Amino acid sequence: VQLQASGGGLVQAGGSLRLSCAASGRTFRSYVMGWFRQAPGKEREFVALISPSGGSTIYAGSVKGRFTISRDNARNTVYLQMNGLKPEDTADYYCAAGSTSVALRTAPAYWGQGTLVTVSS
């Protein structure tokens, strides 16, 4: 599975962005998909994940209520809708795929390249 993230950019605090992650391969719908982020000088952290069917989601506490993860298995794409952005959300955002939720959070099988989100105050 190859993952291609896009949609990053510069936005003012309080604004919104939608990230997309397009996957190659017919096995996309069998994977748990997730988003991580890495801010300058910090370690990569988990943001959100979604089950293969899309029926179950988990969010980091710092983004819960502001971010929404979704997926379109027909388009092999996972999305991250980010509302109410804050300067502390500034980071490189990465999509990832894993066989289970635990695997996704500990050792994803596949990573996409980062897409930079910058939130100005």
N, C-alpha and C positions, 0 to 999 in steps of 0.2 A: 504494500500500500504506500503510495506517495501522497503527501499532503502539501497543499499550497495555500498558505494563508494570505489574506488581503483585507483591505479596508481601514488600515490605520491612517492616522493623520493628526493634524493639529486642531484642537477644539478648545473653546473657552470653558471655564468651570461652569457646571450646570448644564452643559450641552450633552449631545448624544452622538454615538457612533455605532455602526454595525460592522462587526468583523465577520468574514466568511472564511471557510476552510474547505476547499474542494479536494476530494480524494479520488484517486484512480483505483481501479480494481473492482471486481464484482463482489468482494467480501466486505465492503464498507458496512453494510447493514448488520453484520455480525459483531461489530466492534463497539465497545464503550468508547465514546469520544469525549474529549475534554479540552479545556483551555488552561494554560498556565501563563504566568507573567514574571518578568525579571526586571526590576528597577535598577538603575545605575548603582553599583556598589553593593547590591543586595543579592541574596540567593533567589533562585527561581522558586515561585510559590504557586500552589494550586489555586485556581479560580472557580472552575465549575466543571461538572461532568453530566453526561446524559446517557441513559441506557440505550441499547441497540434499537429498541422499539420507539424510544422517545417518551415512554410513559413515566420514567423516573429521572429526577434531577437532584443534584447535590451542589450546594454553593459554599464558598468560603464566607465566613461571617462578615468580612469586610465589604463584600459586594452584594450580599443577600438583600433583596428588595429593590436593588438598582439595576442589576444585570439579569438577563434572561438568556439561557442557552436553549437552542432548538436544533432540529435536524430535519432534513428532507432526504429520505433514503432514495427516492426516485432520482434525485439530482446528485446524490453522493456528496452532500454538502452539510456542514454543521455551521451554525451561526452563533454569534454572541452579540446580543443587543445590549448596549451599555448606555444607560440613562443617568442623569444626575452626576455626571463625571466630576471628579475632584482632582486637584493637582497631585495628590498621592496615588492616583491611578496611573500616572505616567510610567510607562514601562514598555519593553518589548513583549508582545503577546504571542504565544506559541500554541498551536493546536497539537493534539496528540491522540493516539489510538491505543487501546489496550483490550485484552481479552476479557477482563473483569474490572469492576470498579477498584478493587484493591491493586490489581496489576497496573491500571491506569495511573493511580496516584503514587505508586512506588517505583515502577519500572516500565514505563510505556514501551510498547513494541515499536511504535513509529512516532516520529516528530516531524512537524512542518517547520519551515523557516520562520523567523520572527517577523511580525509586523509592528512598527513603532506607533504607539499612541502617546501623544503629548498633550497634556491638559494645562492650559495657562490660567493663572489666577487673575 
